[in-house]
Amino acid sequence: MPDLKPMEVGVMFWAGPDPIETLRDVKALGVRCGQMGIPGEMKLDGAASAWKAALAAEEFTLVTIFAAYSGESYADAPTVQRTVGFIPPATRAERERRTYEISDFAAALGVPSIACHIGFVPEDKSHPDYVAVRDLVRRICDHAAKHNQTFALETGQEPARVLLEFLRDVDRPNLGINFDPANMILYGTGDPIEALDLLAPHVISVHCKDGDWPPKDKPGALGTEQPLGKGSVGIERFIAKLKQIGFQGPLNIEREVEDHEQRRRDIREAVELLRRLTA
């Protein structure tokens, strides 16, 4: 695998049925590293050997494997609360097992980090959901540690101070954050630059994504994702703050939009923007 430069530009993408085709499609965007999401319905049995061979053949570096779970929906805040991550009790055990499988899959590929959305963490530490999810995250961290992996929690669904307290309460050295500045805005949970200041020591990886704040006249609605540099994050500020805190890892562009061609155009423009900002 190629040695990555400090703050090298990468892409967050989803695993497709053909590993070679998937990686070539990503490389055509002008990058050679990134994070790969695993859809909840993807079968992992026997998949590692094909992906490992494809990564070697295409000389592509994966820095994180992201877990998604069947049944999740990001339609609005109440739906996220009800369906995403480890908070819903009915799917908790199944998703814990799936995360172990993701960790094992990542280990087979030599990927050093796994990540996911764990859902809205309650602020009340005595809440049964808080206690259950805290203990579950501890178990995942311990499983990942057997592979010398870190486990990164995605930001955005709770204020930075709540996430920081949760990290301290879990108390595992391999637990950290995948910092997504747009999510802080999309969920209306706080200014991302201030949040990055607070969470800096725990940042393992980042998403470069942009968006606007939720509409004030629609309770429970999420904000709107925008092409990088065209939303409310202030990507110049974000990159400057990453430099200030000494972050050296890849800058993984995330762009979730239904129009495939628009997504590719937006990512290509984001690649050029980030390269200008990090030159």
PyMOL commands that set and color helices and strands:
alter all, ss='L'
color gray80, all
select helices_A, chain A and resi 19-27+47-58+77-83+89-109+128-145+160-170+181-186+192-202+235-245+260-278
alter helices_A, ss='H'
color red, helices_A
select strands_A, chain A and resi 9-14+33-38+61-67+113-116+150-154+175-179+203-208+210-212+224-226+251-253
alter strands_A, ss='S'
color yellow, strands_A
deselect
rebuild
show_as cartoon
